[in-house]
Amino acid sequence: MLQFSQKAKSFKKRHNLVIFGLVGKRLSHSYSKTIHELISSVKYDLIEVEDIDRFLLKKPFNGINITIPYKTNAIKYCDVVDDISRKIGNVNTIINKNGTLYGYNTDYHGLKTLLSINNITIKDSSVLIIGNGSTSRLTEIVCTELNAKIITVIARNPKDNQAHIKNYNKYKNYDIIFNTTPYGMSPNYQEEPLFSILEFKNLKAVIDLIYNPIHSPLLIESKSLNIKAVNGLIMLIEQAIKANELFTNCSHNPKLTKAVYKIINQDKHNIVLIGMPMSGKSHYAKLLANSLKKDFIDMDSYIEDKEKESIVNIFAKKGEQHFRNLETSYYKEIAYCSGLIISTGGGIVENQEVMNHLSLNSVILFLDAPLSYLKRINPKNRPLLKTKSSIISLYNKRYPLYNQYADIIITKDTFDERKLQKEIEVALDEYFSA
């Protein structure tokens, strides 16, 4: 629990039976319990129900959040609904006061905070909203209040006066795109974005309101085009803080949003080290795992353990292509985990499919060991590094790819281990605080 929420400590003492939580259909991948338990001492549960009507009629709670697919249906069970919820047509927070249900929509505050923190200006902008569900309606209302110049909704199943998503290219001069659909959200990952934004020449920002994976395919493409790419994590955290204030009748410090964001952002990201063979990826990955208290995986060792054979022998017996196929399978298996420190094989950047998967939940750190340093090392047990000339050839081939995929680049220009580790940790801290 963070220091900003001390007033909420006494809340439990004033209530005998207190039930708070998130109500939805499938919640195993939700961050909500972690976030709420950072915010205050209120015990918060994940409550999976198949019948929301029966649950709300029984009212077995003090305060709940509602998520997909029950937000719209839940509003009819509220005796009192705030103006924002009535306007949007759904609630995501319900307070039970002596049997009377009060409905609120804290997603509204979450979305406005997300835009503010990321310095995204809606005023006089043309906005394209993907999807036509409850989150789309919320986004449309917020953008209208913030004086967007024009707002267009496109969807796979368009309603009246909406366009089909296949016609997205008609709006390639728009300034801002919101994805309000759950497309690609864990556990239903999708490898491709809903559509490509390559032809959108005026885009200032792309906001994909899913948050797991951290970097959706749409955001990965936006980032590659140097377009501001924002996920929905800030919105999730801010709406949780507003809901917690309703639960406890306590106000929180405005700094709480960024403080929780940094913790969740760091906790959920994998940290993936890429770089040439012999650059020290495994060594520094182990040091990071110890200092950050995360689990460490060396992918070469992981593959050897799974195959019960060394990579050298796999190369010798079945060839490089067989190994690359194994590598792809095992990397994709690990890519959907979170909170790991991962040391990669030197050639993984040549596998675009794997790098795209790693990018979903990872910050990618390039440990850039200069060629002059690598040439002095004896390449033992390295199938592709049998001579000095092969080191030079591989370096020239892979160096542009390391830079292309890197979120952070650390130049290994010192043999001072502590100094280099500190430099890596500072760079990661800045990344997760951004």
C-alpha positions as CSV (number, residue, x, y, z in Angstrom):
1,M,0.0,0.0,0.0
2,L,1.3,3.4,-1.0
3,Q,1.9,6.2,1.5
4,F,-0.7,8.5,-0.2
5,S,-3.6,6.4,1.1
6,Q,-3.2,6.4,4.9
7,K,-6.7,7.8,5.5
8,A,-8.2,4.6,4.1
9,K,-6.5,2.5,6.7
10,S,-9.3,3.1,9.3
11,F,-12.0,2.3,6.8
12,K,-12.1,-1.4,7.6
13,K,-12.3,-0.7,11.3
14,R,-15.6,1.1,10.8
15,H,-17.3,-1.7,8.9
16,N,-17.9,-5.3,10.1
17,L,-18.6,-7.1,6.8
18,V,-17.0,-5.4,3.8
19,I,-17.0,-6.8,0.3
20,F,-15.4,-5.0,-2.5
21,G,-14.2,-6.3,-5.9
22,L,-14.4,-6.5,-9.6
23,V,-17.3,-8.3,-11.2
24,G,-17.0,-9.8,-14.6
25,K,-17.1,-13.1,-16.6
26,R,-13.4,-14.0,-17.0
27,L,-11.0,-12.1,-14.7
28,S,-7.8,-14.2,-14.5
29,H,-5.8,-11.6,-16.5
30,S,-7.1,-8.5,-14.6
31,Y,-4.8,-6.1,-12.9
32,S,-7.5,-4.6,-10.8
33,K,-6.8,-6.5,-7.6
34,T,-3.1,-5.6,-7.7
35,I,-4.0,-1.9,-8.3
36,H,-6.6,-1.6,-5.6
37,E,-4.4,-3.2,-3.0
38,L,-1.7,-0.6,-3.8
39,I,-4.2,2.2,-3.4
40,S,-5.5,1.3,0.1
41,S,-6.0,-1.3,2.7
42,V,-9.5,-2.2,1.4
43,K,-9.6,-6.0,0.6
44,Y,-10.5,-6.3,-3.0
45,D,-11.5,-9.6,-4.8
46,L,-12.1,-10.8,-8.3
47,I,-15.7,-12.0,-8.6
48,E,-16.5,-14.1,-11.6
49,V,-20.2,-14.5,-12.3
50,E,-22.2,-16.0,-15.1
51,D,-25.5,-14.3,-14.2
52,I,-25.0,-10.6,-13.4
53,D,-28.8,-10.1,-13.0
54,R,-29.0,-12.6,-10.1
55,F,-25.9,-11.2,-8.5
56,L,-27.1,-7.6,-8.6
57,L,-30.5,-8.6,-7.3
58,K,-28.9,-10.2,-4.3
59,K,-26.6,-7.2,-3.6
60,P,-23.9,-9.2,-1.8
61,F,-21.4,-6.4,-1.7
62,N,-20.6,-2.9,-0.3
63,G,-18.9,-1.6,-3.5
64,I,-18.0,-3.2,-6.8
65,N,-16.5,-2.4,-10.1
66,I,-18.2,-3.9,-13.2
67,T,-16.3,-4.9,-16.3
68,I,-17.0,-6.6,-19.7
69,P,-19.6,-7.8,-20.6
70,Y,-21.9,-6.4,-17.8
71,K,-21.4,-2.6,-17.7
72,T,-24.5,-1.7,-19.8
73,N,-26.8,-4.3,-18.2
74,A,-25.8,-3.3,-14.7
75,I,-27.2,0.3,-14.9
76,K,-30.8,-0.9,-14.8
77,Y,-30.2,-2.3,-11.2
78,C,-29.0,1.1,-9.9
79,D,-31.5,3.1,-7.9
80,V,-29.5,6.3,-8.3
81,V,-27.2,7.0,-11.3
82,D,-24.9,10.0,-11.7
83,D,-25.1,12.3,-14.7
84,I,-22.0,10.9,-16.5
85,S,-23.3,7.3,-16.2
86,R,-26.7,8.3,-17.5
87,K,-25.2,10.1,-20.4
88,I,-22.8,7.2,-21.3
89,G,-25.5,4.6,-20.7
90,N,-23.5,2.3,-18.4
91,V,-21.9,2.1,-15.0
92,N,-18.6,0.6,-13.9
93,T,-18.9,1.3,-10.2
94,I,-21.8,0.5,-7.8
95,I,-22.0,1.4,-4.1
96,N,-24.5,-0.4,-1.9
97,K,-25.8,2.0,0.8
98,N,-28.2,0.1,3.0
99,G,-29.7,-1.7,0.0
100,T,-29.8,1.3,-2.3
101,L,-27.5,0.9,-5.3
102,Y,-25.7,4.0,-6.5
103,G,-24.1,3.8,-10.0
104,Y,-21.1,5.7,-11.3
105,N,-18.8,5.7,-14.3
106,T,-15.2,6.3,-13.2
107,D,-13.8,5.3,-16.6
108,Y,-14.8,8.9,-17.6
109,H,-12.2,10.3,-15.2
110,G,-9.8,7.6,-16.2
111,L,-9.9,8.6,-19.9
112,K,-9.6,12.3,-19.2
113,T,-6.6,11.7,-17.0
114,L,-4.9,9.5,-19.6
115,L,-5.2,12.2,-22.2
116,S,-4.0,14.9,-19.8
117,I,-0.9,13.0,-18.5
118,N,0.1,12.1,-22.0
119,N,-0.4,15.7,-23.3
120,I,-2.8,14.6,-26.0
121,T,-4.9,17.6,-27.2
122,I,-8.3,16.7,-28.5
123,K,-9.5,20.3,-29.2
124,D,-9.7,21.0,-32.9
125,S,-8.5,17.5,-33.7
126,S,-10.2,15.0,-36.0
127,V,-10.8,11.8,-34.0
128,L,-11.3,8.3,-35.4
129,I,-12.8,5.8,-32.9
130,I,-12.6,2.1,-33.6
131,G,-15.5,0.1,-32.1
132,N,-19.1,1.0,-31.1
133,G,-19.5,-0.5,-27.7
134,S,-19.8,1.2,-24.3
135,T,-16.1,2.3,-24.3
136,S,-16.6,3.9,-27.7
137,R,-19.6,5.8,-26.4
138,L,-17.5,7.1,-23.4
139,T,-14.7,8.1,-25.7
140,E,-17.1,10.0,-28.0
141,I,-18.5,11.9,-25.1
142,V,-15.1,12.8,-23.7
143,C,-13.8,14.0,-27.1
144,T,-17.0,16.0,-27.6
145,E,-16.5,17.7,-24.3
146,L,-12.9,18.4,-25.2
147,N,-14.0,20.1,-28.4
148,A,-12.8,17.7,-31.1
149,K,-13.3,19.1,-34.6
150,I,-14.8,15.9,-35.9
151,I,-15.5,12.5,-34.5
152,T,-16.0,9.4,-36.6
153,V,-16.9,5.9,-35.4
154,I,-15.9,2.8,-37.4
155,A,-16.7,-0.8,-36.5
156,R,-16.8,-4.3,-37.7
157,N,-20.6,-4.3,-37.1
158,P,-21.5,-0.7,-37.7
159,K,-24.7,0.8,-36.4
160,D,-26.7,3.7,-38.0
161,N,-24.5,6.5,-39.3
162,Q,-21.3,4.5,-38.6
163,A,-18.8,3.3,-41.2
164,H,-17.4,-0.2,-41.6
165,I,-13.9,-0.7,-40.4
166,K,-12.9,-2.0,-43.9
167,N,-13.3,1.6,-45.1
168,Y,-10.7,3.0,-42.6
169,N,-8.6,4.5,-45.4
170,K,-11.2,7.2,-46.0
171,Y,-10.1,8.8,-42.7
172,K,-6.3,8.7,-43.3
173,N,-6.1,12.5,-42.8
174,Y,-7.3,12.2,-39.2
175,D,-5.2,13.3,-36.2
176,I,-6.0,10.9,-33.5
177,I,-7.1,7.2,-33.4
178,F,-8.7,5.4,-30.4
179,N,-9.1,1.7,-30.3
180,T,-12.0,1.0,-27.9
181,T,-12.5,-2.7,-28.8
182,P,-11.0,-5.6,-26.8
183,Y,-9.4,-6.9,-29.9
184,G,-6.1,-8.5,-29.0
185,M,-6.5,-8.2,-25.3
186,S,-5.2,-11.1,-23.1
187,P,-5.8,-14.0,-23.3
188,N,-7.1,-13.5,-26.9
189,Y,-3.9,-12.2,-28.4
190,Q,-3.9,-11.2,-32.0
191,E,-0.7,-11.0,-34.0
192,E,-1.9,-8.3,-36.4
193,P,-3.5,-4.9,-35.8
194,L,-7.1,-4.2,-36.8
195,F,-5.7,-2.3,-39.7
196,S,-2.5,-0.6,-40.8
197,I,-1.9,3.1,-40.1
198,L,0.9,3.4,-42.7
199,E,-1.1,5.7,-44.9
200,F,-2.2,8.0,-42.0
201,K,0.1,10.9,-42.6
202,N,-1.3,13.4,-40.0
203,L,-1.5,11.2,-36.9
204,K,-0.5,12.8,-33.7
205,A,-1.4,10.0,-31.4
206,V,-2.8,6.4,-31.3
207,I,-4.5,5.4,-28.1
208,D,-5.3,1.7,-27.7
209,L,-7.4,1.4,-24.5
210,I,-6.4,-2.2,-23.9
211,Y,-3.5,-2.6,-21.4
212,N,-2.7,-6.3,-21.5
213,P,-0.6,-6.8,-23.6
214,I,1.2,-3.6,-22.7
215,H,2.1,-2.9,-26.3
216,S,-0.6,-4.0,-28.7
217,P,0.2,-4.6,-32.4
218,L,-1.4,-1.3,-33.2
219,L,0.8,0.5,-30.7
220,I,3.9,-1.3,-31.9
221,E,3.2,-0.1,-35.5
222,S,2.6,3.4,-34.2
223,K,5.8,3.5,-32.3
224,S,7.7,2.3,-35.4
225,L,6.4,5.2,-37.3
226,N,7.3,7.7,-34.5
227,I,3.7,8.3,-33.6
228,K,2.8,8.8,-29.9
229,A,1.5,5.4,-28.8
230,V,-0.5,5.1,-25.6
231,N,-2.2,2.1,-23.9
232,G,-5.1,2.1,-21.4
233,L,-3.1,1.5,-18.2
234,I,-3.3,5.0,-16.9
235,M,-7.1,5.0,-17.5
236,L,-7.4,1.7,-15.6
237,I,-5.4,3.0,-12.6
238,E,-7.2,6.4,-12.5
239,Q,-10.7,4.8,-12.7
240,A,-9.7,2.5,-9.9
241,I,-8.5,5.4,-7.7
242,K,-11.8,7.2,-8.3
243,A,-13.7,4.0,-7.4
244,N,-11.7,3.5,-4.3
245,E,-12.5,7.1,-3.2
246,L,-16.2,6.2,-3.5
247,F,-15.7,2.9,-1.6
248,T,-13.9,4.6,1.3
249,N,-15.2,8.2,1.2
250,C,-11.6,9.3,1.2
251,S,-9.7,11.5,-1.2
252,H,-6.3,10.5,-2.6
253,N,-3.2,12.6,-3.4
254,P,-3.2,13.4,-7.2
255,K,0.4,12.0,-7.3
256,L,-1.0,8.5,-6.6
257,T,-1.9,7.8,-10.3
258,K,1.7,8.2,-11.5
259,A,3.1,6.3,-8.5
260,V,0.8,3.3,-9.1
261,Y,1.5,3.5,-12.8
262,K,5.2,3.2,-12.3
263,I,4.8,0.1,-10.0
264,I,2.4,-1.7,-12.3
265,N,4.3,-0.7,-15.5
266,Q,7.6,-2.1,-14.1
267,D,5.9,-5.2,-12.5
268,K,4.1,-6.3,-15.7
269,H,6.9,-5.6,-18.2
270,N,9.5,-8.2,-19.2
271,I,13.0,-6.8,-19.6
272,V,14.6,-8.4,-22.6
273,L,18.3,-8.0,-23.3
274,I,19.4,-8.3,-26.9
275,G,22.9,-7.9,-28.3
276,M,25.8,-9.8,-29.9
277,P,27.0,-13.1,-28.6
278,M,29.6,-12.6,-25.8
279,S,28.3,-9.0,-25.1
280,G,27.3,-10.0,-21.5
281,K,23.6,-10.3,-21.8
282,S,23.2,-13.2,-19.5
283,H,25.5,-11.8,-16.9
284,Y,23.8,-8.5,-16.7
285,A,20.3,-10.1,-16.9
286,K,21.1,-12.1,-13.8
287,L,22.3,-9.0,-12.0
288,L,19.1,-7.2,-12.9
289,A,17.0,-10.2,-11.8
290,N,18.6,-10.1,-8.4
291,S,18.3,-6.3,-7.9
292,L,14.8,-6.0,-9.3
293,K,13.6,-9.3,-7.7
294,K,12.4,-10.8,-10.9
295,D,12.7,-14.3,-12.4
296,F,15.5,-14.8,-14.9
297,I,15.4,-16.8,-18.1
298,D,18.3,-17.4,-20.4
299,M,16.6,-18.4,-23.6
300,D,19.6,-20.5,-24.9
301,S,19.6,-22.5,-21.6
302,Y,15.8,-22.7,-21.7
303,I,15.8,-24.2,-25.1
304,E,18.6,-26.7,-24.1
305,D,16.6,-27.7,-21.1
306,K,13.5,-28.3,-23.1
307,E,15.2,-30.2,-25.8
308,K,17.6,-32.0,-23.5
309,E,20.5,-31.2,-25.9
310,S,23.0,-28.4,-26.4
311,I,22.4,-25.8,-29.1
312,V,25.8,-26.8,-30.6
313,N,24.5,-30.4,-31.0
314,I,21.2,-29.2,-32.3
315,F,23.0,-27.2,-35.0
316,A,25.3,-30.1,-35.8
317,K,22.6,-32.8,-36.0
318,K,19.7,-31.0,-37.5
319,G,20.9,-27.7,-38.9
320,E,20.3,-24.0,-38.3
321,Q,16.8,-23.9,-39.8
322,H,15.6,-26.6,-37.4
323,F,17.0,-24.7,-34.5
324,R,15.4,-21.4,-35.6
325,N,12.0,-23.2,-35.7
326,L,12.5,-24.5,-32.2
327,E,13.6,-21.0,-31.1
328,T,10.5,-19.4,-32.5
329,S,8.2,-21.8,-30.7
330,Y,9.9,-21.4,-27.3
331,Y,10.2,-17.6,-27.6
332,K,6.5,-17.2,-28.4
333,E,5.8,-19.4,-25.3
334,I,7.7,-17.0,-23.1
335,A,6.7,-13.8,-24.7
336,Y,3.2,-13.9,-23.2
337,C,4.5,-14.1,-19.6
338,S,5.1,-10.9,-17.6
339,G,7.6,-9.7,-15.1
340,L,10.6,-11.7,-16.4
341,I,14.2,-10.8,-17.1
342,I,15.1,-12.5,-20.4
343,S,18.5,-12.9,-22.0
344,T,18.2,-13.7,-25.7
345,G,20.3,-15.5,-28.2
346,G,22.4,-13.1,-30.3
347,G,20.5,-13.9,-33.6
348,I,17.0,-13.5,-32.3
349,V,16.7,-10.0,-33.9
350,E,16.8,-11.7,-37.3
351,N,13.5,-13.3,-36.5
352,Q,10.8,-10.6,-37.0
353,E,8.0,-12.9,-35.8
354,V,9.7,-13.5,-32.5
355,M,10.6,-9.9,-32.0
356,N,7.0,-8.8,-32.6
357,H,5.9,-11.2,-30.0
358,L,8.6,-10.1,-27.5
359,S,7.5,-6.5,-28.0
360,L,4.0,-7.1,-26.7
361,N,4.9,-7.3,-23.0
362,S,8.6,-6.2,-22.9
363,V,11.0,-3.3,-22.8
364,I,13.9,-4.3,-25.1
365,L,17.3,-3.3,-24.0
366,F,20.3,-3.5,-26.4
367,L,23.6,-4.1,-24.7
368,D,25.8,-2.5,-27.3
369,A,29.3,-4.1,-27.0
370,P,31.7,-2.4,-29.5
371,L,33.2,-4.6,-32.2
372,S,36.7,-3.9,-30.9
373,Y,35.6,-5.5,-27.6
374,L,34.0,-8.5,-29.2
375,K,37.0,-9.3,-31.4
376,R,39.2,-9.8,-28.3
377,I,37.0,-12.6,-26.9
378,N,37.5,-16.2,-27.8
379,P,34.1,-17.5,-29.2
380,K,33.8,-20.9,-27.5
381,N,30.8,-23.0,-28.3
382,R,29.4,-20.5,-30.7
383,P,28.2,-22.3,-33.9
384,L,28.2,-19.2,-36.0
385,L,31.4,-17.6,-34.6
386,K,34.3,-19.8,-35.6
387,T,36.6,-17.0,-36.8
388,K,37.2,-13.3,-36.2
389,S,35.8,-12.5,-39.7
390,S,32.5,-14.3,-38.8
391,I,32.2,-12.0,-35.8
392,I,32.6,-8.9,-38.0
393,S,30.2,-10.3,-40.6
394,L,27.5,-11.0,-38.0
395,Y,28.0,-7.7,-36.3
396,N,27.5,-5.7,-39.5
397,K,24.4,-7.8,-40.4
398,R,22.7,-7.6,-37.0
399,Y,23.7,-4.2,-35.6
400,P,21.0,-2.2,-37.5
401,L,18.4,-4.8,-36.2
402,Y,19.5,-4.4,-32.6
403,N,19.0,-0.6,-32.9
404,Q,15.7,-1.0,-34.7
405,Y,14.1,-3.1,-32.0
406,A,15.7,-1.5,-28.9
407,D,13.7,0.6,-26.5
408,I,16.8,1.3,-24.5
409,I,20.4,1.3,-25.8
410,I,23.3,0.9,-23.3
411,T,26.8,1.1,-24.7
412,K,29.2,-1.3,-23.0
413,D,32.1,1.1,-22.9
414,T,33.3,0.2,-19.4
415,F,34.5,-3.0,-17.6
416,D,33.2,-1.5,-14.4
417,E,30.4,-3.9,-13.6
418,R,28.7,-1.9,-10.9
419,K,28.8,1.3,-13.0
420,L,27.3,-0.4,-16.0
421,Q,24.6,-2.1,-13.9
422,K,23.7,1.3,-12.4
423,E,23.5,2.8,-15.8
424,I,21.1,0.1,-16.9
425,E,18.9,0.5,-13.8
426,V,18.7,4.3,-14.2
427,A,17.7,3.9,-17.8
428,L,15.0,1.4,-16.9
429,D,13.7,3.6,-14.1
430,E,13.4,6.5,-16.5
431,Y,11.6,4.3,-19.0
432,F,9.0,3.1,-16.5
433,S,8.4,6.6,-15.1
434,A,7.7,8.1,-18.5
